[in-house]
Amino acid sequence: MLPVIAHAEPRLQAVMKRLEAGEPITLATLGGSITTGYAAQPPREKGWAALLAKSLGPKVKLINAGVSGTDSAAGVQRLQSQVLDKSPDLVIVEFGVNDQWLDPGVRGSSYEAILRKLLAAKKPPAVVVLGLTQQGNQARDAVEIQLKLAAHYGLTALDFGRWMQARVETGQDRWASLYDEPVHPNGMGHQRIALALAETLRAAARTPAVAAAPVPEPLHGRAHEFTRLLTGDTLKPYQVRGFERGGEVHPEWTGQQPGWVSKANDAEARFLVYGSEVAVFHAESEHYRNLEARVDDGPWVTLQGHVADRKGYLGWHYKVVGRDLEPTAHLLQVRVKRDEWAGSGRPASLLAVMSAGILPPALRASDFVRESPTNRPGLIPANDPQLRWVGRVGAGPLPSSKLMAWSGSELRARFTGRDLALEFSSTHWGTSHFTVEIDGRVNPLAVPGKDHTVWRLREPLADGEHTLRLVKRTEGSMAEASLHGLRLAEGGKLLAPPPARPLTLAFYGDSITAGACNGDVADDQYDDLYPHDGTRAYGAVAAARLGADYVGIAISGIGITATWHDLLMPDVWNRVAPRKDAAVAPADVRAPDVVLLNLGQNDHGFPASKGQPIAADFGPRYLAFVRQLRGRHPQAKIVLLMGGMSAPREQPAIPQAVERAVQTLRGEGDAKVWSYRFAAFAWAHPRIDVHAQMADELTRFLKDEVLK
């Protein structure tokens, strides 16, 4: 009996019946260099894929999507264009050898994603798993995962190592005859693979048919079903120094374009990326040098470009730089590593950035589990004096609760115990997205509108003291939530809060300051507010870099003279929520040291959308609003900002009004007023890469001009 796993998979049986009837079919093969036919001469004619297609008959059209040096993580990225877009009837997937060198934390998820995407296609093909090992049927780690996945999804699979070993043990073959080196089978090896596959397909065709089963739940998660490939023109850094377009491309990857290459020791590039896993696809050989990369402020990871064993040929490697990230937008920094190859004149090159885990809302996991609200004792009320509140926070529906409307509103605390639960209520329609940071680990939390909810950590914390930051990400006009309080583990105690930061910055603005759309993958959208994150807008980022507390009073679509809704900033700037019926906020417990104003985009954009000019009295009304700010913040330094989007470039009245306001106030003896115009901007809402550049600019300006 052949050591073949041959399930009676209905799609495969249908394909084989079509072949027997003389009908044409399209066969696609997806894999690495063995699938390309490497070491067979000529490869495209004598490789196993070509030999199998020929043995199945003249009506078989072959699509060979083998690409040397790629594993299933790269295979997922090219699956659509190189396989699914060809509408194959039968797909054979081979990554057993290359996945052996793939990060163990990736190989199960990426290979499973290929299977799931094939099975979920509009016209699902028959799928066969080809489990190849190196000479002698070793190593088997990756193959065992792939065979288990084949069984899980009811797919036909060939364990070629076992098939071949059975022939060796009966004296029909020798491993040494099939390989001239340990990795790639020679011409005879390709013949044997084709023979084994043909036997497997025919055995499956003879197996009694069974009803098709629905696609089961995944074994390794779904991150690699949702990917993004940045390559060629889409691999565009938002900041670059020392790198230039170029480097060798993958000759077998259809349509592949040059990436970025450098011989400079100080070369650096930064990219906007998305997902819960970020990897760099980079070149490696005996002639390359090393790179290093990190995501956001994560650890630096070496990208091993210098691989002495790769003599005479170039390879590529999928190297994970960030994993278990929040499934949203991130910043990737890549630089040439200063090591023993510094100054060698050798190039370092990256070809692509591959992301996984750009998850739809239904698949976003949470570290919190929802519980039913109860009246049991032990709730630490939100107004407890040992809780530190930052930003403009109002009174909630209960005397002891706190309204968190404005994005950037923040609670800080220290506590003991291994458990934490948070109790919220909301009368607003929108979902409030929060960052719950515990001991530095970020845990996103979505609190629904018009509901009363309790959220408890799924997993217990370690023993000892813990720090908590609860920060509202969603802007106030989209969602409001009230925190009733928090519950700790039995015996847990609330401790004195973290110390206050030495500086406070207060920002007044529109959607730019609110961080609207700053994590959106494609076009601006407001259906899913999860990626709209006020904590990663330029003001919050600049405050964090300066070690300052952040106060954000920002509303999408708002202006001083024009608005996309029914609110103007003079109506709500001093209230606890962006509503005309909201209470006026009491005097700040801690007065801001610097007040920053960035308005004008909507004063221009809204009338321009109707073919109308900016209000003729924009300048005087702008000055009048700055005077209101000065009245509330008499001791603060005031910075009038321009930019982040296109209005100051398109409408001269905006910079004119800003500069005139500074001149007028300084002429009246107010020396604590400045203006600053951002160089960084975006035509649509800026993403976090533009916000990072704006924060760079603003941080320098504040240090050099305002805070000195």
C-alpha positions as CSV (number, residue, x, y, z in Angstrom):
1,M,0.0,0.0,0.0
2,L,1.4,3.4,-1.0
3,P,2.2,5.8,1.8
4,V,-0.2,8.3,0.4
5,I,-2.9,10.3,2.1
6,A,-5.6,10.2,-0.6
7,H,-9.0,11.5,0.7
8,A,-12.0,11.3,-1.6
9,E,-12.1,15.0,-2.3
10,P,-15.0,15.7,-4.7
11,R,-13.3,18.5,-6.6
12,L,-10.3,16.4,-7.4
13,Q,-12.5,13.5,-8.5
14,A,-14.4,15.9,-10.8
15,V,-11.2,17.1,-12.4
16,M,-9.9,13.5,-12.9
17,K,-13.2,12.6,-14.6
18,R,-12.9,15.5,-16.9
19,L,-9.4,14.3,-17.9
20,E,-10.7,10.8,-18.5
21,A,-13.4,12.2,-20.7
22,G,-10.8,14.1,-22.8
23,E,-11.8,17.6,-21.6
24,P,-9.2,20.3,-21.1
25,I,-8.1,21.4,-17.6
26,T,-5.7,24.0,-16.2
27,L,-3.1,22.7,-13.7
28,A,-1.3,25.2,-11.5
29,T,1.8,24.4,-9.4
30,L,2.8,26.7,-6.6
31,G,6.1,26.3,-4.8
32,G,9.8,27.1,-4.7
33,S,12.8,26.1,-6.8
34,I,11.9,22.4,-6.9
35,T,8.6,23.4,-8.5
36,T,10.4,25.5,-11.0
37,G,12.4,22.4,-12.1
38,Y,15.7,23.5,-10.6
39,A,18.4,20.9,-11.2
40,A,16.4,19.2,-14.0
41,Q,17.6,20.0,-17.5
42,P,15.9,21.9,-19.0
43,P,13.9,22.9,-15.8
44,R,10.7,24.0,-17.4
45,E,10.5,20.9,-19.5
46,K,12.0,18.2,-17.3
47,G,10.9,19.5,-13.8
48,W,8.2,17.5,-12.0
49,A,5.4,19.9,-12.9
50,A,6.0,19.6,-16.6
51,L,6.5,15.9,-16.4
52,L,3.2,15.5,-14.5
53,A,1.3,17.7,-16.9
54,K,2.5,15.6,-19.8
55,S,1.7,12.4,-18.1
56,L,-1.9,13.5,-17.5
57,G,-2.5,14.1,-21.2
58,P,-2.4,16.7,-24.0
59,K,-5.5,18.6,-22.7
60,V,-3.6,19.8,-19.6
61,K,-2.6,23.4,-19.6
62,L,0.2,24.1,-17.0
63,I,0.6,27.2,-15.0
64,N,4.0,26.9,-13.2
65,A,4.0,29.4,-10.3
66,G,7.2,28.1,-8.8
67,V,9.5,30.9,-7.7
68,S,12.9,29.9,-6.4
69,G,13.8,30.8,-2.8
70,T,10.2,31.5,-1.8
71,D,8.3,29.9,1.0
72,S,4.6,29.8,1.8
73,A,4.7,33.2,3.4
74,A,5.8,34.7,0.1
75,G,3.5,32.3,-1.7
76,V,0.5,33.8,0.0
77,Q,1.5,37.2,-1.4
78,R,1.7,36.0,-5.0
79,L,-1.2,33.5,-4.9
80,Q,-3.8,35.8,-6.4
81,S,-1.9,37.1,-9.3
82,Q,0.0,34.1,-10.2
83,V,-2.5,31.3,-9.5
84,L,-6.1,32.4,-8.7
85,D,-6.3,34.9,-11.5
86,K,-5.6,32.1,-14.0
87,S,-8.7,30.2,-12.9
88,P,-7.0,26.8,-12.4
89,D,-9.0,23.5,-12.1
90,L,-6.2,21.8,-10.0
91,V,-3.5,23.3,-7.8
92,I,-0.6,21.4,-6.3
93,V,1.1,23.2,-3.5
94,E,4.8,22.5,-2.7
95,F,6.7,24.3,0.1
96,G,8.0,21.5,2.3
97,V,11.6,22.2,1.8
98,N,11.6,26.0,1.8
99,D,9.2,26.2,4.7
100,Q,11.7,24.3,6.7
101,W,13.8,27.5,6.7
102,L,10.8,29.7,7.3
103,D,10.2,31.2,10.8
104,P,8.5,28.4,12.8
105,G,6.0,31.0,14.1
106,V,4.9,31.7,10.5
107,R,5.0,28.4,8.6
108,G,1.7,27.0,9.9
109,S,-0.3,30.2,9.4
110,S,1.0,31.0,6.0
111,Y,0.7,27.6,4.5
112,E,-2.8,27.2,5.9
113,A,-3.8,30.6,4.4
114,I,-2.8,29.3,0.9
115,L,-5.2,26.4,1.4
116,R,-8.0,28.5,2.8
117,K,-7.7,31.1,0.0
118,L,-7.8,28.4,-2.6
119,L,-10.8,26.8,-1.1
120,A,-12.6,30.1,-0.6
121,A,-12.0,31.2,-4.2
122,K,-15.0,32.2,-6.4
123,K,-14.4,29.0,-8.4
124,P,-12.5,26.7,-5.9
125,P,-10.0,24.4,-7.6
126,A,-9.1,20.9,-6.5
127,V,-6.1,21.2,-4.2
128,V,-3.3,18.7,-3.6
129,V,-0.6,19.1,-0.9
130,L,2.8,17.9,-2.0
131,G,5.0,17.2,1.0
132,L,8.6,17.3,-0.1
133,T,11.7,16.8,2.1
134,Q,15.4,16.9,1.4
135,Q,17.5,13.9,0.5
136,G,16.9,11.0,3.0
137,N,13.4,12.3,4.0
138,Q,14.7,14.9,6.4
139,A,13.9,17.4,7.9
140,R,10.2,16.8,8.3
141,D,9.0,19.6,10.6
142,A,7.3,21.7,7.9
143,V,6.0,18.7,6.0
144,E,4.3,17.3,9.1
145,I,2.5,20.6,9.5
146,Q,1.4,20.6,5.9
147,L,0.2,17.0,6.0
148,K,-1.8,17.7,9.1
149,L,-3.4,20.7,7.4
150,A,-4.2,18.6,4.4
151,A,-6.0,16.1,6.6
152,H,-7.8,18.9,8.4
153,Y,-9.2,20.3,5.2
154,G,-9.9,16.9,3.7
155,L,-7.4,17.3,0.8
156,T,-5.4,14.8,-1.1
157,A,-1.8,14.8,0.0
158,L,1.4,13.1,-1.1
159,D,4.1,12.5,1.5
160,F,6.9,12.0,-1.0
161,G,9.5,11.2,1.6
162,R,7.5,8.2,2.8
163,W,6.7,7.2,-0.8
164,M,10.3,7.3,-1.7
165,Q,11.5,5.6,1.5
166,A,9.2,2.7,0.8
167,R,10.8,2.2,-2.6
168,V,14.3,2.4,-1.0
169,E,13.4,-0.2,1.6
170,T,12.1,-2.6,-1.2
171,G,15.2,-2.0,-3.3
172,Q,13.4,-0.2,-6.1
173,D,15.3,3.1,-5.6
174,R,18.2,4.8,-3.9
175,W,18.1,8.3,-2.4
176,A,21.6,9.0,-3.8
177,S,20.3,8.4,-7.3
178,L,17.7,11.2,-6.9
179,Y,19.9,14.0,-5.5
180,D,23.3,15.4,-6.6
181,E,23.2,17.6,-3.5
182,P,21.0,17.5,-0.3
183,V,18.3,20.0,-1.3
184,H,17.3,19.8,-4.9
185,P,16.4,16.6,-6.7
186,N,18.1,16.0,-10.0
187,G,16.4,14.9,-13.2
188,M,15.7,11.4,-11.9
189,G,14.3,12.9,-8.7
190,H,11.9,15.1,-10.6
191,Q,10.8,12.0,-12.6
192,R,10.0,10.2,-9.3
193,I,8.0,13.2,-7.9
194,A,5.9,13.3,-11.1
195,L,5.4,9.5,-10.9
196,A,4.3,9.6,-7.3
197,L,1.9,12.5,-8.0
198,A,0.4,10.7,-11.0
199,E,-0.2,7.6,-8.8
200,T,-1.7,9.8,-6.1
201,L,-4.1,11.5,-8.4
202,R,-5.3,8.3,-10.0
203,A,-5.7,6.6,-6.6
204,A,-7.9,9.6,-5.5
205,A,-10.0,9.3,-8.6
206,R,-10.8,5.6,-7.8
207,T,-11.8,6.4,-4.2
208,P,-15.6,6.4,-3.6
209,A,-17.0,9.9,-3.7
210,V,-18.1,11.7,-0.5
211,A,-20.1,14.9,-0.1
212,A,-18.1,18.2,0.1
213,A,-17.7,19.5,3.6
214,P,-17.7,23.1,4.6
215,V,-14.3,24.8,5.2
216,P,-13.4,24.1,8.9
217,E,-12.1,26.5,11.4
218,P,-8.4,27.2,11.0
219,L,-5.7,25.5,13.1
220,H,-3.2,28.4,13.0
221,G,-5.3,31.5,12.8
222,R,-6.2,33.6,9.8
223,A,-3.6,36.4,9.8
224,H,-2.0,35.3,6.5
225,E,-5.4,35.3,4.7
226,F,-5.3,39.1,5.0
227,T,-2.0,40.4,3.5
228,R,-0.4,43.3,1.8
229,L,2.6,43.4,-0.5
230,L,4.7,46.5,-0.9
231,T,7.0,46.2,-3.9
232,G,8.2,48.2,-6.8
233,D,6.4,51.6,-7.0
234,T,4.3,50.7,-3.9
235,L,7.4,50.2,-1.8
236,K,7.8,53.9,-1.3
237,P,9.4,55.2,1.9
238,Y,8.1,58.3,3.5
239,Q,11.6,59.2,4.7
240,V,14.8,57.9,3.0
241,R,18.5,58.6,3.3
242,G,21.3,56.8,1.5
243,F,19.1,54.2,-0.2
244,E,18.3,54.4,-3.9
245,R,16.1,52.4,-6.2
246,G,17.8,49.3,-7.5
247,G,19.2,46.0,-6.5
248,E,18.7,42.7,-8.2
249,V,15.1,41.5,-8.8
250,H,13.8,38.0,-8.5
251,P,14.0,36.7,-12.1
252,E,11.2,34.2,-11.7
253,W,8.8,36.5,-9.9
254,T,6.6,37.8,-12.7
255,G,6.4,41.6,-12.8
256,Q,8.9,42.0,-9.9
257,Q,10.5,45.5,-9.8
258,P,13.6,46.8,-8.1
259,G,13.5,47.5,-4.4
260,W,16.0,49.7,-2.5
261,V,19.7,49.2,-2.3
262,S,22.6,51.0,-0.6
263,K,26.4,50.7,0.2
264,A,26.3,53.6,2.7
265,N,26.8,52.9,6.3
266,D,24.2,55.4,7.4
267,A,21.5,54.5,4.9
268,E,18.0,54.4,6.4
269,A,14.4,54.2,5.1
270,R,11.0,54.4,6.8
271,F,7.8,52.9,5.5
272,L,4.1,52.9,6.3
273,V,3.0,49.3,6.8
274,Y,-0.1,47.5,8.1
275,G,-1.0,44.4,10.0
276,S,-0.2,42.2,13.0
277,E,2.9,40.8,11.3
278,V,5.5,42.7,9.3
279,A,8.3,41.0,7.3
280,V,11.0,42.3,5.0
281,F,11.8,40.2,1.9
282,H,15.5,40.9,1.3
283,A,18.4,39.7,-0.7
284,E,21.0,37.3,0.6
285,S,24.2,35.9,-0.8
286,E,28.0,35.8,-0.1
287,H,28.3,39.3,-1.7
288,Y,25.6,41.2,0.3
289,R,25.8,42.9,3.7
290,N,23.3,43.0,6.5
291,L,20.3,45.2,7.3
292,E,18.4,45.7,10.5
293,A,14.8,46.8,11.0
294,R,12.2,47.4,13.6
295,V,8.5,48.2,13.7
296,D,7.4,51.3,15.7
297,D,9.6,51.4,18.8
298,G,10.2,47.6,18.8
299,P,13.5,45.8,19.0
300,W,15.9,45.9,16.1
301,V,16.0,42.7,14.1
302,T,18.9,41.7,11.9
303,L,18.2,40.9,8.3
304,Q,21.0,38.5,7.4
305,G,22.0,39.6,3.9
306,H,25.5,38.2,4.1
307,V,25.1,34.4,3.8
308,A,28.4,32.8,3.1
309,D,26.8,29.5,2.0
310,R,25.0,31.1,-0.9
311,K,28.0,31.0,-3.2
312,G,27.4,31.8,-6.9
313,Y,23.7,32.5,-6.7
314,L,21.4,35.0,-5.1
315,G,18.6,34.2,-2.6
316,W,15.8,35.9,-0.9
317,H,14.5,35.6,2.6
318,Y,11.2,36.4,4.4
319,K,12.3,37.9,7.8
320,V,9.7,38.8,10.4
321,V,10.5,42.1,11.9
322,G,7.3,42.6,14.0
323,R,4.8,40.0,15.2
324,D,1.8,39.9,17.5
325,L,1.3,43.6,16.7
326,E,-2.0,45.4,16.9
327,P,-3.6,44.7,13.5
328,T,-3.5,48.3,12.3
329,A,-1.0,50.8,10.8
330,H,2.6,50.8,11.8
331,L,5.9,52.4,10.9
332,L,8.8,50.3,9.7
333,Q,12.4,51.5,9.9
334,V,15.1,49.8,7.9
335,R,18.8,50.7,8.0
336,V,22.1,49.3,7.0
337,K,23.6,47.5,9.9
338,R,26.9,48.7,11.3
339,D,28.8,45.4,11.7
340,E,32.0,43.8,10.4
341,W,30.9,44.6,6.9
342,A,30.8,48.4,7.5
343,G,32.8,50.2,4.8
344,S,33.2,47.1,2.7
345,G,31.5,48.6,-0.3
346,R,29.1,45.7,-0.5
347,P,25.4,46.4,-1.1
348,A,22.5,45.7,1.2
349,S,19.1,45.3,-0.5
350,L,15.5,44.9,0.3
351,L,13.0,43.8,-2.4
352,A,9.6,44.0,-0.7
353,V,7.7,44.4,2.5
354,M,5.1,41.7,3.3
355,S,2.4,42.2,5.9
356,A,-0.1,39.8,7.3
357,G,-3.0,40.2,9.7
358,I,-4.8,43.2,8.3
359,L,-7.9,41.9,9.9
360,P,-11.6,42.8,9.3
361,P,-13.5,43.9,12.3
362,A,-15.1,40.5,12.9
363,L,-11.8,38.8,13.3
364,R,-10.0,41.3,15.6
365,A,-9.3,39.6,18.9
366,S,-9.5,41.3,22.3
367,D,-7.6,40.7,25.5
368,F,-10.8,41.5,27.3
369,V,-13.9,39.4,27.7
370,R,-17.3,41.0,28.2
371,E,-19.2,40.3,31.4
372,S,-22.7,41.2,32.5
373,P,-22.8,44.3,34.7
374,T,-23.6,43.5,38.4
375,N,-24.3,45.4,41.5
376,R,-21.7,43.5,43.5
377,P,-19.5,45.6,45.7
378,G,-15.8,46.3,45.1
379,L,-16.1,48.9,42.2
380,I,-13.4,51.5,42.6
381,P,-15.2,54.6,41.3
382,A,-13.8,56.7,38.5
383,N,-13.5,59.7,40.8
384,D,-11.3,57.9,43.3
385,P,-8.5,60.4,44.3
386,Q,-5.8,57.8,43.6
387,L,-6.7,57.8,39.9
388,R,-5.0,60.4,37.8
389,W,-7.0,61.9,35.0
390,V,-5.4,63.7,32.0
391,G,-7.1,65.8,29.4
392,R,-10.6,67.3,29.4
393,V,-12.9,64.8,31.3
394,G,-16.4,65.6,32.3
395,A,-18.9,64.3,34.8
396,G,-20.6,61.0,33.8
397,P,-24.2,59.9,34.4
398,L,-23.4,58.8,37.9
399,P,-21.8,61.1,40.5
400,S,-18.8,58.9,40.7
401,S,-18.3,58.3,36.9
402,K,-16.3,60.3,34.4
403,L,-17.3,61.2,30.8
404,M,-14.5,60.5,28.3
405,A,-15.5,62.3,25.1
406,W,-12.4,63.9,23.6
407,S,-9.8,61.7,22.0
408,G,-6.7,61.6,24.2
409,S,-8.7,61.6,27.4
410,E,-6.6,59.4,29.7
411,L,-6.7,57.6,33.1
412,R,-3.5,56.6,34.8
413,A,-3.3,54.3,37.8
414,R,-1.1,51.9,39.7
415,F,-2.5,48.8,41.4
416,T,-1.8,45.3,42.8
417,G,-3.4,42.0,42.0
418,R,-3.7,39.7,39.0
419,D,-7.1,40.8,37.7
420,L,-8.6,44.0,36.2
421,A,-12.1,44.8,35.0
422,L,-13.4,48.1,33.6
423,E,-17.0,49.2,33.7
424,F,-18.5,51.6,31.1
425,S,-21.7,53.1,29.9
426,S,-22.7,55.1,26.9
427,T,-25.8,56.9,25.7
428,H,-24.0,57.9,22.4
429,W,-24.5,55.8,19.2
430,G,-20.8,55.3,18.4
431,T,-18.3,52.7,19.5
432,S,-15.5,54.1,21.6
433,H,-12.1,52.6,20.9
434,F,-9.6,52.7,23.7
435,T,-6.0,51.7,24.3
436,V,-5.6,49.9,27.6
437,E,-1.9,49.8,28.3
438,I,-1.0,47.5,31.2
439,D,2.7,47.4,32.2
440,G,3.6,48.8,28.7
441,R,1.5,46.2,26.8
442,V,-1.1,47.7,24.6
443,N,-4.6,46.0,24.6
444,P,-7.2,47.6,22.3
445,L,-10.7,47.7,23.6
446,A,-13.9,48.6,21.7
447,V,-16.7,49.8,24.0
448,P,-20.1,49.9,22.2
449,G,-22.4,52.8,22.3
450,K,-25.9,52.9,23.9
451,D,-24.9,50.1,26.3
452,H,-23.7,49.3,29.9
453,T,-20.7,46.9,29.7
454,V,-18.0,45.4,31.9
455,W,-14.7,44.2,30.4
456,R,-12.4,41.8,32.2
457,L,-8.9,40.8,31.2
458,R,-8.9,37.2,29.7
459,E,-5.6,36.2,31.2
460,P,-4.4,36.9,34.8
461,L,-1.6,39.3,35.3
462,A,1.7,38.5,37.1
463,D,1.9,39.0,40.8
464,G,3.0,42.4,42.1
465,E,2.4,46.0,41.1
466,H,1.0,47.1,37.7
467,T,0.6,50.4,35.8
468,L,-2.5,51.2,33.8
469,R,-3.2,53.7,31.1
470,L,-6.7,53.9,29.7
471,V,-6.7,56.3,26.7
472,K,-9.6,57.1,24.4
473,R,-8.7,56.9,20.7
474,T,-12.0,57.8,19.0
475,E,-12.8,61.4,18.5
476,G,-15.6,62.8,20.6
477,S,-18.0,63.6,17.8
478,M,-18.0,59.9,16.8
479,A,-18.4,58.3,20.2
480,E,-18.6,59.1,23.9
481,A,-18.2,56.7,26.8
482,S,-18.3,57.1,30.6
483,L,-16.1,55.1,32.9
484,H,-17.9,54.0,36.0
485,G,-14.8,52.5,37.6
486,L,-12.6,49.5,37.8
487,R,-12.5,46.3,39.8
488,L,-9.3,44.5,40.9
489,A,-8.6,41.0,42.1
490,E,-9.6,40.0,45.6
491,G,-7.0,41.5,47.8
492,G,-5.8,43.9,45.1
493,K,-5.2,47.5,46.0
494,L,-5.2,50.8,44.3
495,L,-1.8,52.6,44.8
496,A,-0.7,56.2,44.5
497,P,-0.9,57.2,40.8
498,P,2.1,57.7,38.5
499,P,3.6,61.1,39.0
500,A,2.3,64.0,36.8
501,R,4.4,64.9,33.8
502,P,6.2,68.2,33.9
503,L,4.6,69.7,30.9
504,T,1.1,69.9,29.4
505,L,0.2,70.6,25.7
506,A,-3.4,71.3,24.7
507,F,-4.3,71.0,21.0
508,Y,-7.5,72.5,19.4
509,G,-8.2,71.4,15.8
510,D,-10.1,69.4,13.3
511,S,-9.9,65.9,11.8
512,I,-6.1,66.3,11.3
513,T,-5.5,66.9,15.0
514,A,-8.1,64.2,15.8
515,G,-6.2,61.6,13.8
516,A,-9.2,60.8,11.6
517,C,-8.4,58.1,9.0
518,N,-4.7,58.0,10.1
519,G,-4.7,54.2,10.1
520,D,-7.0,53.6,7.1
521,V,-5.4,51.2,4.6
522,A,-6.9,52.6,1.4
523,D,-9.3,55.5,0.9
524,D,-10.6,57.7,3.8
525,Q,-13.5,56.0,5.5
526,Y,-15.7,56.5,8.6
527,D,-17.5,53.1,8.7
528,D,-14.9,51.5,10.9
529,L,-13.4,53.9,13.4
530,Y,-10.9,51.4,14.8
531,P,-8.0,52.7,12.7
532,H,-8.8,56.3,13.5
533,D,-6.5,56.8,16.4
534,G,-6.1,60.2,18.2
535,T,-3.3,58.8,20.2
536,R,-1.2,58.6,17.1
537,A,-2.0,62.0,15.7
538,Y,0.8,64.5,15.4
539,G,-0.1,66.4,18.6
540,A,-0.2,63.3,20.8
541,V,3.0,62.0,19.3
542,A,4.8,65.3,19.8
543,A,3.6,65.5,23.4
544,A,4.8,62.0,24.1
545,R,8.2,62.8,22.7
546,L,8.4,65.8,24.9
547,G,7.3,63.8,28.0
548,A,4.2,66.0,28.2
549,D,0.6,65.4,29.1
550,Y,-1.7,65.7,26.1
551,V,-5.1,67.4,25.9
552,G,-6.9,67.0,22.6
553,I,-10.0,69.1,21.6
554,A,-10.5,68.1,18.0
555,I,-13.5,67.4,15.8
556,S,-13.6,66.2,12.2
557,G,-15.2,68.6,9.7
558,I,-15.1,71.6,12.0
559,G,-13.9,75.1,11.4
560,I,-14.3,78.7,12.6
561,T,-16.5,80.0,9.8
562,A,-17.6,76.8,8.0
563,T,-18.3,73.2,8.9
564,W,-19.4,69.9,7.4
565,H,-22.0,69.4,10.1
566,D,-23.8,71.7,12.6
567,L,-20.9,72.6,14.9
568,L,-18.4,75.4,14.7
569,M,-15.3,75.4,16.9
570,P,-16.4,78.6,18.8
571,D,-19.6,76.7,19.8
572,V,-17.9,73.8,21.6
573,W,-14.2,74.5,22.2
574,N,-14.7,75.0,25.9
575,R,-17.2,72.1,26.6
576,V,-16.7,68.6,28.1
577,A,-18.0,67.1,24.8
578,P,-18.4,68.3,21.2
579,R,-22.1,69.1,21.7
580,K,-23.8,72.4,22.2
581,D,-25.8,71.0,25.1
582,A,-22.6,69.7,26.9
583,A,-21.5,71.5,30.0
584,V,-18.8,74.1,29.9
585,A,-15.6,72.6,31.2
586,P,-14.5,74.0,34.6
587,A,-11.2,75.6,34.9
588,D,-8.3,73.2,34.1
589,V,-7.0,71.4,37.2
590,R,-3.6,71.8,35.6
591,A,-3.3,74.7,33.2
592,P,-1.6,73.8,29.9
593,D,1.9,75.2,29.3
594,V,1.4,75.4,25.6
595,V,-1.8,75.8,23.6
596,L,-1.7,74.9,19.9
597,L,-4.4,75.7,17.3
598,N,-4.7,74.1,13.9
599,L,-7.8,75.1,12.0
600,G,-8.7,76.4,8.6
601,Q,-8.8,73.2,6.5
602,N,-12.6,73.1,6.7
603,D,-13.1,76.8,6.5
604,H,-11.6,76.4,3.0
605,G,-12.6,72.9,2.1
606,F,-16.4,73.0,2.8
607,P,-17.2,76.2,0.8
608,A,-14.7,75.0,-1.9
609,S,-16.7,71.8,-2.3
610,K,-19.6,74.0,-3.3
611,G,-17.6,76.3,-5.6
612,Q,-17.6,79.1,-3.0
613,P,-14.7,81.1,-1.6
614,I,-13.6,81.1,2.0
615,A,-15.6,83.4,4.3
616,A,-14.7,87.1,3.8
617,D,-14.4,87.6,7.5
618,F,-12.3,84.4,8.2
619,G,-9.4,86.5,9.4
620,P,-11.2,88.6,12.0
621,R,-13.1,85.6,13.3
622,Y,-9.9,83.6,13.5
623,L,-8.3,86.4,15.6
624,A,-11.4,86.5,17.8
625,F,-11.2,82.8,18.5
626,V,-7.5,83.1,19.4
627,R,-8.5,85.8,21.8
628,Q,-11.0,83.4,23.4
629,L,-8.2,80.9,23.8
630,R,-6.0,83.5,25.4
631,G,-8.9,84.3,27.8
632,R,-9.1,80.7,29.0
633,H,-5.4,80.2,29.1
634,P,-3.9,83.5,30.2
635,Q,-0.4,82.1,31.0
636,A,0.0,79.6,28.2
637,K,2.3,79.9,25.3
638,I,0.1,79.8,22.1
639,V,1.2,78.3,18.8
640,L,-0.9,78.8,15.7
641,L,-0.4,75.9,13.3
642,M,-1.0,75.6,9.6
643,G,-1.1,72.4,7.6
644,G,-1.2,68.7,7.5
645,M,-3.5,68.9,4.6
646,S,-3.7,71.1,1.5
647,A,-5.7,74.2,2.6
648,P,-2.8,76.5,3.5
649,R,-1.4,75.8,0.0
650,E,-4.6,76.3,-1.8
651,Q,-6.0,79.2,0.1
652,P,-3.7,82.2,0.9
653,A,-6.3,83.7,3.3
654,I,-5.4,81.0,5.9
655,P,-1.6,81.8,6.3
656,Q,-2.5,85.5,6.0
657,A,-5.0,85.2,8.9
658,V,-2.6,83.3,11.0
659,E,0.3,85.7,10.6
660,R,-1.9,88.7,11.1
661,A,-3.2,87.2,14.4
662,V,0.4,86.7,15.6
663,Q,1.4,90.3,14.6
664,T,-1.7,91.8,16.2
665,L,-1.3,90.0,19.5
666,R,2.4,90.7,19.7
667,G,1.7,94.3,18.8
668,E,-0.6,94.4,21.8
669,G,2.2,93.1,24.0
670,D,1.4,89.4,24.0
671,A,4.9,88.0,23.5
672,K,3.8,84.4,24.0
673,V,2.4,83.8,20.5
674,W,4.1,81.9,17.6
675,S,3.1,80.4,14.3
676,Y,4.3,77.4,12.5
677,R,3.5,76.0,9.1
678,F,4.1,72.2,8.5
679,A,6.1,71.1,5.5
680,A,4.6,67.6,5.8
681,F,1.1,67.3,4.4
682,A,-1.3,64.9,2.5
683,W,-4.0,65.6,0.0
684,A,-6.3,63.2,1.7
685,H,-6.3,62.8,5.5
686,P,-2.7,62.2,6.6
687,R,-1.8,58.7,7.7
688,I,0.5,58.0,10.6
689,D,3.6,58.4,8.5
690,V,2.7,62.0,7.8
691,H,1.7,62.5,11.4
692,A,5.1,61.2,12.4
693,Q,6.8,63.8,10.1
694,M,4.5,66.5,11.5
695,A,5.4,65.5,15.0
696,D,9.1,65.6,14.1
697,E,8.7,69.1,12.8
698,L,6.6,70.3,15.7
699,T,8.9,68.8,18.4
700,R,11.9,70.5,16.9
701,F,10.1,73.8,16.7
702,L,8.8,73.7,20.3
703,K,12.2,72.8,21.6
704,D,14.1,75.4,19.5
705,E,11.6,78.3,19.7
706,V,8.9,77.9,22.3
707,L,10.2,75.9,25.3
708,K,13.7,77.2,25.4
